[in-house]
Structures are given as structure tokens and as C-alpha cells.
Amino acid sequence: MIAKYGVSERLACRVLGQHRSAQRKISKEPEDEAALTADIVAVTTQYGRYGYRRITALLRDAGWLVNKKRVERIWRRRGWKCHRNN
């Protein structure tokens, strides 16, 4: 938008409704993301009905330093859903 319309970064971000800091930040995937995803898939296929919290506990027992938010993010990215017992 900046190059196409010749406007400043400040104006372009204001029009789009996004922060300027988001414009400059380059997202990077952690180095171990593929290995962690493979382990999550392996544990999930072994324990089918377990949710992301219990899978996180099993990964920690296996030696991973991971929190439930990261496991949940990978979980949702793969399109898996958690079962609720309401």
C-alpha cells in the first residue's frame, strides 16, 4: 500500500487499523516446532481421547519444556478440537 499509493507507513497502518510495530515484526517459528508437532501427533495417536492439557503433561514427562498454550496453538492449527464434558 505504501509503494502503490505513495503514502507514509504511519498513514497506511492507520487506514488498515494495524499497529506499526506489527508491520516491522518478522514472525519466526521456533527451531523445534516440527519435532514438537511430530511428538504431539505421536502421543495423540497413542492416547486418542486425551486433550491438549494432558498431552502437555505427557510431553513434559517425556522431557519437553513446553507449556499448554503452545501445545494448544499447535493443536488448533492442525484443526483438532477438545472434547468437553458439560
PDB file as gemmi writes it, atoms N, CA and C in Angstrom:
CRYST1    1.000    1.000    1.000  90.00  90.00  90.00 P 1                      
ATOM      1  N   MET A   1       0.818  -1.175   0.000  1.00  0.00           N  
ATOM      2  CA  MET A   1       0.000   0.000   0.000  1.00  0.00           C  
ATOM      3  C   MET A   1       0.876   1.257   0.000  1.00  0.00           C  
ATOM      4  N   ILE A   2       1.975   1.171   0.707  1.00  0.00           N  
ATOM      5  CA  ILE A   2       2.889   2.311   0.774  1.00  0.00           C  
ATOM      6  C   ILE A   2       3.468   2.603  -0.604  1.00  0.00           C  
ATOM      7  N   ALA A   3       3.936   1.554  -1.288  1.00  0.00           N  
ATOM      8  CA  ALA A   3       4.534   1.754  -2.601  1.00  0.00           C  
ATOM      9  C   ALA A   3       3.472   2.069  -3.666  1.00  0.00           C  
ATOM     10  N   LYS A   4       2.329   1.427  -3.543  1.00  0.00           N  
ATOM     11  CA  LYS A   4       1.296   1.592  -4.560  1.00  0.00           C  
ATOM     12  C   LYS A   4       0.689   2.991  -4.536  1.00  0.00           C  
ATOM     13  N   TYR A   5       0.376   3.498  -3.345  1.00  0.00           N  
ATOM     14  CA  TYR A   5      -0.294   4.798  -3.234  1.00  0.00           C  
ATOM     15  C   TYR A   5       0.638   5.933  -2.830  1.00  0.00           C  
ATOM     16  N   GLY A   6       1.867   5.609  -2.481  1.00  0.00           N  
ATOM     17  CA  GLY A   6       2.828   6.644  -2.130  1.00  0.00           C  
ATOM     18  C   GLY A   6       2.510   7.356  -0.821  1.00  0.00           C  
ATOM     19  N   VAL A   7       1.960   6.627   0.147  1.00  0.00           N  
ATOM     20  CA  VAL A   7       1.637   7.221   1.442  1.00  0.00           C  
ATOM     21  C   VAL A   7       2.653   6.761   2.469  1.00  0.00           C  
ATOM     22  N   SER A   8       2.664   7.432   3.611  1.00  0.00           N  
ATOM     23  CA  SER A   8       3.608   7.070   4.659  1.00  0.00           C  
ATOM     24  C   SER A   8       3.166   5.788   5.362  1.00  0.00           C  
ATOM     25  N   GLU A   9       4.108   5.171   6.027  1.00  0.00           N  
ATOM     26  CA  GLU A   9       3.815   3.959   6.789  1.00  0.00           C  
ATOM     27  C   GLU A   9       2.804   4.242   7.890  1.00  0.00           C  
ATOM     28  N   ARG A  10       2.932   5.372   8.517  1.00  0.00           N  
ATOM     29  CA  ARG A  10       2.022   5.764   9.592  1.00  0.00           C  
ATOM     30  C   ARG A  10       0.572   5.856   9.085  1.00  0.00           C  
ATOM     31  N   LEU A  11       0.379   6.499   7.947  1.00  0.00           N  
ATOM     32  CA  LEU A  11      -0.955   6.656   7.390  1.00  0.00           C  
ATOM     33  C   LEU A  11      -1.514   5.315   6.905  1.00  0.00           C  
ATOM     34  N   ALA A  12      -0.677   4.531   6.255  1.00  0.00           N  
ATOM     35  CA  ALA A  12      -1.126   3.230   5.749  1.00  0.00           C  
ATOM     36  C   ALA A  12      -1.573   2.331   6.894  1.00  0.00           C  
ATOM     37  N   CYS A  13      -0.828   2.310   7.977  1.00  0.00           N  
ATOM     38  CA  CYS A  13      -1.195   1.478   9.121  1.00  0.00           C  
ATOM     39  C   CYS A  13      -2.462   1.993   9.792  1.00  0.00           C  
ATOM     40  N   ARG A  14      -2.627   3.317   9.851  1.00  0.00           N  
ATOM     41  CA  ARG A  14      -3.829   3.878  10.450  1.00  0.00           C  
ATOM     42  C   ARG A  14      -5.066   3.506   9.624  1.00  0.00           C  
ATOM     43  N   VAL A  15      -4.945   3.570   8.294  1.00  0.00           N  
ATOM     44  CA  VAL A  15      -6.067   3.227   7.423  1.00  0.00           C  
ATOM     45  C   VAL A  15      -6.418   1.742   7.551  1.00  0.00           C  
ATOM     46  N   LEU A  16      -5.402   0.892   7.647  1.00  0.00           N  
ATOM     47  CA  LEU A  16      -5.625  -0.547   7.755  1.00  0.00           C  
ATOM     48  C   LEU A  16      -6.023  -0.984   9.161  1.00  0.00           C  
ATOM     49  N   GLY A  17      -5.800  -0.101  10.147  1.00  0.00           N  
ATOM     50  CA  GLY A  17      -6.151  -0.432  11.525  1.00  0.00           C  
ATOM     51  C   GLY A  17      -5.183  -1.391  12.178  1.00  0.00           C  
ATOM     52  N   GLN A  18      -3.918  -1.306  11.824  1.00  0.00           N  
ATOM     53  CA  GLN A  18      -2.921  -2.175  12.429  1.00  0.00           C  
ATOM     54  C   GLN A  18      -1.802  -1.328  13.016  1.00  0.00           C  
ATOM     55  N   HIS A  19      -1.157  -1.871  14.040  1.00  0.00           N  
ATOM     56  CA  HIS A  19      -0.062  -1.153  14.688  1.00  0.00           C  
ATOM     57  C   HIS A  19       1.171  -1.162  13.790  1.00  0.00           C  
ATOM     58  N   ARG A  20       1.934  -0.087  13.878  1.00  0.00           N  
ATOM     59  CA  ARG A  20       3.142  -0.007  13.052  1.00  0.00           C  
ATOM     60  C   ARG A  20       4.181  -1.030  13.480  1.00  0.00           C  
ATOM     61  N   SER A  21       4.190  -1.374  14.767  1.00  0.00           N  
ATOM     62  CA  SER A  21       5.168  -2.365  15.232  1.00  0.00           C  
ATOM     63  C   SER A  21       4.901  -3.735  14.604  1.00  0.00           C  
ATOM     64  N   ALA A  22       3.640  -4.036  14.317  1.00  0.00           N  
ATOM     65  CA  ALA A  22       3.309  -5.305  13.656  1.00  0.00           C  
ATOM     66  C   ALA A  22       3.815  -5.313  12.219  1.00  0.00           C  
ATOM     67  N   GLN A  23       3.930  -4.157  11.625  1.00  0.00           N  
ATOM     68  CA  GLN A  23       4.422  -4.047  10.259  1.00  0.00           C  
ATOM     69  C   GLN A  23       5.893  -4.441  10.171  1.00  0.00           C  
ATOM     70  N   ARG A  24       6.647  -4.169  11.190  1.00  0.00           N  
ATOM     71  CA  ARG A  24       8.089  -4.410  11.164  1.00  0.00           C  
ATOM     72  C   ARG A  24       8.483  -5.764  11.724  1.00  0.00           C  
ATOM     73  N   LYS A  25       7.612  -6.375  12.533  1.00  0.00           N  
ATOM     74  CA  LYS A  25       7.966  -7.622  13.196  1.00  0.00           C  
ATOM     75  C   LYS A  25       7.911  -8.783  12.212  1.00  0.00           C  
ATOM     76  N   ILE A  26       8.984  -9.531  12.146  1.00  0.00           N  
ATOM     77  CA  ILE A  26       9.053 -10.709  11.303  1.00  0.00           C  
ATOM     78  C   ILE A  26       8.823 -11.915  12.209  1.00  0.00           C  
ATOM     79  N   SER A  27       7.726 -12.618  11.978  1.00  0.00           N  
ATOM     80  CA  SER A  27       7.445 -13.764  12.826  1.00  0.00           C  
ATOM     81  C   SER A  27       8.384 -14.899  12.464  1.00  0.00           C  
ATOM     82  N   LYS A  28       8.807 -15.612  13.480  1.00  0.00           N  
ATOM     83  CA  LYS A  28       9.708 -16.729  13.246  1.00  0.00           C  
ATOM     84  C   LYS A  28       9.211 -17.935  14.023  1.00  0.00           C  
ATOM     85  N   GLU A  29       9.351 -19.057  13.406  1.00  0.00           N  
ATOM     86  CA  GLU A  29       8.917 -20.301  14.017  1.00  0.00           C  
ATOM     87  C   GLU A  29      10.069 -20.856  14.843  1.00  0.00           C  
ATOM     88  N   PRO A  30       9.777 -21.328  16.056  1.00  0.00           N  
ATOM     89  CA  PRO A  30      10.852 -21.925  16.859  1.00  0.00           C  
ATOM     90  C   PRO A  30      11.496 -23.101  16.128  1.00  0.00           C  
ATOM     91  N   GLU A  31      12.758 -23.337  16.415  1.00  0.00           N  
ATOM     92  CA  GLU A  31      13.519 -24.368  15.707  1.00  0.00           C  
ATOM     93  C   GLU A  31      12.957 -25.766  15.941  1.00  0.00           C  
ATOM     94  N   ASP A  32      12.391 -25.982  17.112  1.00  0.00           N  
ATOM     95  CA  ASP A  32      11.922 -27.317  17.456  1.00  0.00           C  
ATOM     96  C   ASP A  32      10.436 -27.529  17.174  1.00  0.00           C  
ATOM     97  N   GLU A  33       9.816 -26.640  16.425  1.00  0.00           N  
ATOM     98  CA  GLU A  33       8.374 -26.708  16.186  1.00  0.00           C  
ATOM     99  C   GLU A  33       7.979 -27.982  15.431  1.00  0.00           C  
ATOM    100  N   ALA A  34       8.749 -28.369  14.435  1.00  0.00           N  
ATOM    101  CA  ALA A  34       8.418 -29.567  13.657  1.00  0.00           C  
ATOM    102  C   ALA A  34       8.560 -30.824  14.512  1.00  0.00           C  
ATOM    103  N   ALA A  35       9.607 -30.886  15.309  1.00  0.00           N  
ATOM    104  CA  ALA A  35       9.800 -32.055  16.182  1.00  0.00           C  
ATOM    105  C   ALA A  35       8.718 -32.130  17.242  1.00  0.00           C  
ATOM    106  N   LEU A  36       8.352 -30.974  17.804  1.00  0.00           N  
ATOM    107  CA  LEU A  36       7.295 -30.947  18.812  1.00  0.00           C  
ATOM    108  C   LEU A  36       5.966 -31.366  18.195  1.00  0.00           C  
ATOM    109  N   THR A  37       5.662 -30.874  17.004  1.00  0.00           N  
ATOM    110  CA  THR A  37       4.417 -31.250  16.332  1.00  0.00           C  
ATOM    111  C   THR A  37       4.391 -32.749  16.057  1.00  0.00           C  
ATOM    112  N   ALA A  38       5.511 -33.315  15.648  1.00  0.00           N  
ATOM    113  CA  ALA A  38       5.577 -34.758  15.401  1.00  0.00           C  
ATOM    114  C   ALA A  38       5.344 -35.540  16.686  1.00  0.00           C  
ATOM    115  N   ASP A  39       5.913 -35.084  17.786  1.00  0.00           N  
ATOM    116  CA  ASP A  39       5.698 -35.760  19.067  1.00  0.00           C  
ATOM    117  C   ASP A  39       4.257 -35.613  19.544  1.00  0.00           C  
ATOM    118  N   ILE A  40       3.650 -34.449  19.309  1.00  0.00           N  
ATOM    119  CA  ILE A  40       2.248 -34.260  19.681  1.00  0.00           C  
ATOM    120  C   ILE A  40       1.369 -35.226  18.884  1.00  0.00           C  
ATOM    121  N   VAL A  41       1.644 -35.366  17.599  1.00  0.00           N  
ATOM    122  CA  VAL A  41       0.868 -36.288  16.763  1.00  0.00           C  
ATOM    123  C   VAL A  41       1.062 -37.723  17.250  1.00  0.00           C  
ATOM    124  N   ALA A  42       2.287 -38.082  17.594  1.00  0.00           N  
ATOM    125  CA  ALA A  42       2.565 -39.452  18.056  1.00  0.00           C  
ATOM    126  C   ALA A  42       1.843 -39.753  19.366  1.00  0.00           C  
ATOM    127  N   VAL A  43       1.909 -38.823  20.311  1.00  0.00           N  
ATOM    128  CA  VAL A  43       1.261 -39.034  21.607  1.00  0.00           C  
ATOM    129  C   VAL A  43      -0.250 -39.031  21.442  1.00  0.00           C  
ATOM    130  N   THR A  44      -0.761 -38.176  20.573  1.00  0.00           N  
ATOM    131  CA  THR A  44      -2.207 -38.091  20.370  1.00  0.00           C  
ATOM    132  C   THR A  44      -2.747 -39.355  19.712  1.00  0.00           C  
ATOM    133  N   THR A  45      -2.000 -39.930  18.789  1.00  0.00           N  
ATOM    134  CA  THR A  45      -2.474 -41.169  18.176  1.00  0.00           C  
ATOM    135  C   THR A  45      -2.426 -42.324  19.174  1.00  0.00           C  
ATOM    136  N   GLN A  46      -1.508 -42.258  20.113  1.00  0.00           N  
ATOM    137  CA  GLN A  46      -1.423 -43.307  21.130  1.00  0.00           C  
ATOM    138  C   GLN A  46      -2.541 -43.170  22.162  1.00  0.00           C  
ATOM    139  N   TYR A  47      -2.817 -41.935  22.596  1.00  0.00           N  
ATOM    140  CA  TYR A  47      -3.854 -41.661  23.583  1.00  0.00           C  
ATOM    141  C   TYR A  47      -4.925 -40.795  22.912  1.00  0.00           C  
ATOM    142  N   GLY A  48      -5.832 -41.406  22.211  1.00  0.00           N  
ATOM    143  CA  GLY A  48      -6.775 -40.704  21.355  1.00  0.00           C  
ATOM    144  C   GLY A  48      -7.686 -39.697  22.028  1.00  0.00           C  
ATOM    145  N   ARG A  49      -8.193 -39.977  23.205  1.00  0.00           N  
ATOM    146  CA  ARG A  49      -9.200 -39.122  23.815  1.00  0.00           C  
ATOM    147  C   ARG A  49      -8.608 -38.050  24.709  1.00  0.00           C  
ATOM    148  N   TYR A  50      -7.312 -38.003  24.848  1.00  0.00           N  
ATOM    149  CA  TYR A  50      -6.694 -37.012  25.720  1.00  0.00           C  
ATOM    150  C   TYR A  50      -6.762 -35.628  25.081  1.00  0.00           C  
ATOM    151  N   GLY A  51      -6.923 -34.609  25.898  1.00  0.00           N  
ATOM    152  CA  GLY A  51      -6.932 -33.236  25.425  1.00  0.00           C  
ATOM    153  C   GLY A  51      -5.529 -32.647  25.446  1.00  0.00           C  
ATOM    154  N   TYR A  52      -5.451 -31.374  25.078  1.00  0.00           N  
ATOM    155  CA  TYR A  52      -4.130 -30.757  24.962  1.00  0.00           C  
ATOM    156  C   TYR A  52      -3.447 -30.588  26.313  1.00  0.00           C  
ATOM    157  N   ARG A  53      -4.202 -30.460  27.389  1.00  0.00           N  
ATOM    158  CA  ARG A  53      -3.576 -30.303  28.712  1.00  0.00           C  
ATOM    159  C   ARG A  53      -2.895 -31.587  29.156  1.00  0.00           C  
ATOM    160  N   ARG A  54      -3.566 -32.695  28.966  1.00  0.00           N  
ATOM    161  CA  ARG A  54      -2.969 -33.969  29.361  1.00  0.00           C  
ATOM    162  C   ARG A  54      -1.822 -34.329  28.423  1.00  0.00           C  
ATOM    163  N   ILE A  55      -1.960 -34.005  27.147  1.00  0.00           N  
ATOM    164  CA  ILE A  55      -0.873 -34.234  26.192  1.00  0.00           C  
ATOM    165  C   ILE A  55       0.346 -33.397  26.592  1.00  0.00           C  
ATOM    166  N   THR A  56       0.104 -32.168  27.064  1.00  0.00           N  
ATOM    167  CA  THR A  56       1.201 -31.326  27.532  1.00  0.00           C  
ATOM    168  C   THR A  56       1.922 -31.987  28.692  1.00  0.00           C  
ATOM    169  N   ALA A  57       1.171 -32.550  29.632  1.00  0.00           N  
ATOM    170  CA  ALA A  57       1.781 -33.238  30.775  1.00  0.00           C  
ATOM    171  C   ALA A  57       2.607 -34.432  30.318  1.00  0.00           C  
ATOM    172  N   LEU A  58       2.104 -35.179  29.349  1.00  0.00           N  
ATOM    173  CA  LEU A  58       2.864 -36.322  28.838  1.00  0.00           C  
ATOM    174  C   LEU A  58       4.135 -35.876  28.117  1.00  0.00           C  
ATOM    175  N   LEU A  59       4.048 -34.767  27.402  1.00  0.00           N  
ATOM    176  CA  LEU A  59       5.244 -34.243  26.728  1.00  0.00           C  
ATOM    177  C   LEU A  59       6.281 -33.772  27.741  1.00  0.00           C  
ATOM    178  N   ARG A  60       5.817 -33.164  28.817  1.00  0.00           N  
ATOM    179  CA  ARG A  60       6.754 -32.746  29.875  1.00  0.00           C  
ATOM    180  C   ARG A  60       7.427 -33.956  30.506  1.00  0.00           C  
ATOM    181  N   ASP A  61       6.653 -35.030  30.717  1.00  0.00           N  
ATOM    182  CA  ASP A  61       7.240 -36.260  31.262  1.00  0.00           C  
ATOM    183  C   ASP A  61       8.266 -36.853  30.311  1.00  0.00           C  
ATOM    184  N   ALA A  62       8.066 -36.617  29.011  1.00  0.00           N  
ATOM    185  CA  ALA A  62       8.993 -37.120  28.004  1.00  0.00           C  
ATOM    186  C   ALA A  62      10.232 -36.233  27.852  1.00  0.00           C  
ATOM    187  N   GLY A  63      10.251 -35.083  28.544  1.00  0.00           N  
ATOM    188  CA  GLY A  63      11.439 -34.235  28.508  1.00  0.00           C  
ATOM    189  C   GLY A  63      11.284 -32.920  27.776  1.00  0.00           C  
ATOM    190  N   TRP A  64      10.127 -32.633  27.233  1.00  0.00           N  
ATOM    191  CA  TRP A  64       9.909 -31.361  26.533  1.00  0.00           C  
ATOM    192  C   TRP A  64       9.680 -30.246  27.535  1.00  0.00           C  
ATOM    193  N   LEU A  65      10.252 -29.086  27.289  1.00  0.00           N  
ATOM    194  CA  LEU A  65       9.971 -27.885  28.072  1.00  0.00           C  
ATOM    195  C   LEU A  65       8.943 -27.075  27.285  1.00  0.00           C  
ATOM    196  N   VAL A  66       7.683 -27.344  27.547  1.00  0.00           N  
ATOM    197  CA  VAL A  66       6.609 -26.760  26.766  1.00  0.00           C  
ATOM    198  C   VAL A  66       5.447 -26.424  27.689  1.00  0.00           C  
ATOM    199  N   ASN A  67       4.721 -25.351  27.353  1.00  0.00           N  
ATOM    200  CA  ASN A  67       3.546 -25.014  28.151  1.00  0.00           C  
ATOM    201  C   ASN A  67       2.283 -25.343  27.370  1.00  0.00           C  
ATOM    202  N   LYS A  68       1.142 -25.312  28.062  1.00  0.00           N  
ATOM    203  CA  LYS A  68      -0.112 -25.742  27.439  1.00  0.00           C  
ATOM    204  C   LYS A  68      -0.566 -24.804  26.330  1.00  0.00           C  
ATOM    205  N   LYS A  69      -0.189 -23.509  26.410  1.00  0.00           N  
ATOM    206  CA  LYS A  69      -0.600 -22.568  25.369  1.00  0.00           C  
ATOM    207  C   LYS A  69       0.040 -22.901  24.025  1.00  0.00           C  
ATOM    208  N   ARG A  70       1.307 -23.313  24.061  1.00  0.00           N  
ATOM    209  CA  ARG A  70       1.986 -23.664  22.821  1.00  0.00           C  
ATOM    210  C   ARG A  70       1.403 -24.936  22.222  1.00  0.00           C  
ATOM    211  N   VAL A  71       1.126 -25.910  23.082  1.00  0.00           N  
ATOM    212  CA  VAL A  71       0.527 -27.157  22.610  1.00  0.00           C  
ATOM    213  C   VAL A  71      -0.869 -26.883  22.055  1.00  0.00           C  
ATOM    214  N   GLU A  72      -1.625 -26.027  22.718  1.00  0.00           N  
ATOM    215  CA  GLU A  72      -2.961 -25.699  22.233  1.00  0.00           C  
ATOM    216  C   GLU A  72      -2.907 -24.993  20.883  1.00  0.00           C  
ATOM    217  N   ARG A  73      -1.926 -24.108  20.694  1.00  0.00           N  
ATOM    218  CA  ARG A  73      -1.788 -23.406  19.421  1.00  0.00           C  
ATOM    219  C   ARG A  73      -1.516 -24.404  18.285  1.00  0.00           C  
ATOM    220  N   ILE A  74      -0.622 -25.353  18.518  1.00  0.00           N  
ATOM    221  CA  ILE A  74      -0.330 -26.377  17.511  1.00  0.00           C  
ATOM    222  C   ILE A  74      -1.560 -27.258  17.306  1.00  0.00           C  
ATOM    223  N   TRP A  75      -2.229 -27.567  18.391  1.00  0.00           N  
ATOM    224  CA  TRP A  75      -3.441 -28.391  18.378  1.00  0.00           C  
ATOM    225  C   TRP A  75      -4.498 -27.765  17.468  1.00  0.00           C  
ATOM    226  N   ARG A  76      -4.754 -26.479  17.658  1.00  0.00           N  
ATOM    227  CA  ARG A  76      -5.776 -25.777  16.876  1.00  0.00           C  
ATOM    228  C   ARG A  76      -5.329 -25.572  15.425  1.00  0.00           C  
ATOM    229  N   ARG A  77      -4.028 -25.359  15.212  1.00  0.00           N  
ATOM    230  CA  ARG A  77      -3.516 -25.189  13.851  1.00  0.00           C  
ATOM    231  C   ARG A  77      -3.752 -26.446  13.018  1.00  0.00           C  
ATOM    232  N   ARG A  78      -3.702 -27.603  13.669  1.00  0.00           N  
ATOM    233  CA  ARG A  78      -3.967 -28.867  12.970  1.00  0.00           C  
ATOM    234  C   ARG A  78      -5.453 -29.127  12.800  1.00  0.00           C  
ATOM    235  N   GLY A  79      -6.300 -28.308  13.423  1.00  0.00           N  
ATOM    236  CA  GLY A  79      -7.738 -28.449  13.264  1.00  0.00           C  
ATOM    237  C   GLY A  79      -8.373 -29.410  14.241  1.00  0.00           C  
ATOM    238  N   TRP A  80      -7.637 -29.796  15.286  1.00  0.00           N  
ATOM    239  CA  TRP A  80      -8.188 -30.702  16.281  1.00  0.00           C  
ATOM    240  C   TRP A  80      -9.058 -29.928  17.246  1.00  0.00           C  
ATOM    241  N   LYS A  81     -10.036 -30.601  17.824  1.00  0.00           N  
ATOM    242  CA  LYS A  81     -10.920 -29.989  18.787  1.00  0.00           C  
ATOM    243  C   LYS A  81     -10.833 -30.718  20.099  1.00  0.00           C  
ATOM    244  N   CYS A  82     -11.075 -30.004  21.179  1.00  0.00           N  
ATOM    245  CA  CYS A  82     -11.072 -30.609  22.502  1.00  0.00           C  
ATOM    246  C   CYS A  82     -12.488 -31.045  22.847  1.00  0.00           C  
ATOM    247  N   HIS A  83     -12.597 -32.173  23.504  1.00  0.00           N  
ATOM    248  CA  HIS A  83     -13.905 -32.656  23.935  1.00  0.00           C  
ATOM    249  C   HIS A  83     -14.246 -32.054  25.278  1.00  0.00           C  
ATOM    250  N   ARG A  84     -15.470 -31.620  25.417  1.00  0.00           N  
ATOM    251  CA  ARG A  84     -15.925 -31.042  26.687  1.00  0.00           C  
ATOM    252  C   ARG A  84     -16.977 -31.946  27.296  1.00  0.00           C  
ATOM    253  N   ASN A  85     -16.901 -32.104  28.591  1.00  0.00           N  
ATOM    254  CA  ASN A  85     -17.850 -32.950  29.307  1.00  0.00           C  
ATOM    255  C   ASN A  85     -18.828 -32.080  30.076  1.00  0.00           C  
ATOM    256  N   ASN A  86     -19.594 -31.256  29.381  1.00  0.00           N  
ATOM    257  CA  ASN A  86     -20.554 -30.383  30.062  1.00  0.00           C  
ATOM    258  C   ASN A  86     -21.818 -31.083  30.367  1.00  0.00           C  
TER     259      ASN A  86                                                      
END                                                                             
